[in-house]
Amino acid sequence: MNLTFSSPVDASNYIAGFGIAKGAMLLSIDYTSNLYRFQLIALDGSLASQVNGVTGNPADQDTAAADIRAAVAATNP
């Protein structure tokens, strides 16, 4: 499932050289640990080659997108 961020975020510090991410492809949610597995989506629609995981609050799609975006944005100085 593709999740769209509320606004694009610079993901180059999260994934070296990735650039701007407009969203994430959600691959899975572990409801025991609340871990999201995802790949970032670039502005051109291409996917990051690596799969990442962050812990969040999987209440709904908007919350998942916000949790992932916050984790990516937190890597920027």
N, C-alpha and C positions, 0 to 999 in steps of 0.2 A: 504494500500500500504506500503510495506517495503522500508525504506530508509537506505542506507548504509553510515556510516560515512567515511570520508576520511582516518581516522585512529581511532582505538578503543580509548575510553576515560574512565578513572576511574570515575564511577558514584556513588561510595559509599558515598560521601558527599551529593549528590543530592537525592538519595534514600538510607537510612541507610542500609548497608549490601549488597547492590546490586552487587558491584564489577565492572567488566569491561563491558562496553556497546559497541557493534559493530554497532549499528544502532537503528532505531526507527520504530515502526509501526505507520504510520500516520493514525489517525482515522477521522479527519476532519480539514477543514480550514474555519474559519469565515473571509470572504473577507472584511467585514465591519470593523472589529477590527484587522484583520491580525493575529488572534490567531490560533495557531496550537494545536490540541489535539492529544496526542500520548502516546504510551507505549514504554519503552526502550526494546531493544533486547539484551540479554546476549550473550556471546561468544558461549554458547552451543545451542543458538537458542530459548531459553525460553524467555517468555515475563514477564516484571514486572507486578505485580498484580495491581498496581495503575496507573491511567490515570493522565497525567500531561498536562499542557498548558503553552506555551510561545508565546510571540509576536515576529513576524519576518516579512520578506519580501517574500511573497509567489510567487516569480517570476517563479520558476521551482523546480523540485525535488532536484537538487543539492543544491540550495539555501536553501530550507527547511531543508535538512539534516545538512548543515553548521550552520544554525541558532539554531537548536535544540542542536547540538554538542557544540556550543559556550556557550549556557545557562548551559548545564550540566558541562562543563569544568570550568566555572566561579565559581562554588561552591567549587572547590579545592583550598586549601591554597597555 
